[in-house]
Amino acid sequence: MNQKSIVAIIVAFVVIAGGAAFALTRNNKSDTDMNGMNHGNQTMQDQESSTYKQYAALEGEDYDRMFLAGMIAHHQGAVDMANLALKQAGREELKTMAQNIVSAQNKEIAEMTAWQSSWGYPASTGGNMMDHSAMGMENDMAGMTNELKDLSGNAFDKKFLELMTRHHQSAIDMSRPAAKNAQHQEVKTLAQAIIDAQTKEIKQMQTWAN
């Protein structure tokens, strides 16, 4: 074998080896990127609230029934907190927001209660209450109201903004699965309205808090 043939074989070997190494490196990088994406998705899932996970696990009428029972109790808690704000808040802007909350959420409570009756779901409020699934929600809302009842002026305003922001985020988390999971269009429409309105109010309250 002459020298030129030997050189050609060596060059060919180097090219093949280099190509294999490049392919291996690229595959490893792809695996790493994919693992990173999976890890990122898992991290996002881990950051979802327990409230979101609870409602996202329900579908069809199971979601609608739980959503109505939970949101009625949730709205009533917001109304109770807002009624305190009308008397005890120091800032006029908070009183205006509180009045809007009372008006909007009392109207939605009436709508949801009517849907429970129309769709044959057990009542979750009033003397005919048969659905006790929202009792934990009621207790949480009562706890927030109790944190506010002895406060006034600036102290009330600060705590109200903190609690109502958290309260609104919880309602958003309950509402987010509705687009895919709810059976009735009325629930889907209401859930989106809650997301839109309460996201806007959260942004406003964060501005005031700062």
Buried (B, 14 or more C-beta within 10 A) or exposed (E): EEEEEEEEEEEEEEEEEEEEEEEEEEEEEEEEEEEEEEEEEEEEEEEEBEBBEBBBEBEEBEBBBBBBBBBBBBBBBBBBBBBBBBEBBBBEEBBEBBBEBBEBBBEBBEBBBEBBEEBEBBBBBEEEEEBEBBEEBBEBBBEBBEBBEEBBEEEBBBBBBBBBBEBBBBBBBBBBBBEEBBBBEBBBEBBBEBBEBBBEBBEBBEEBEE
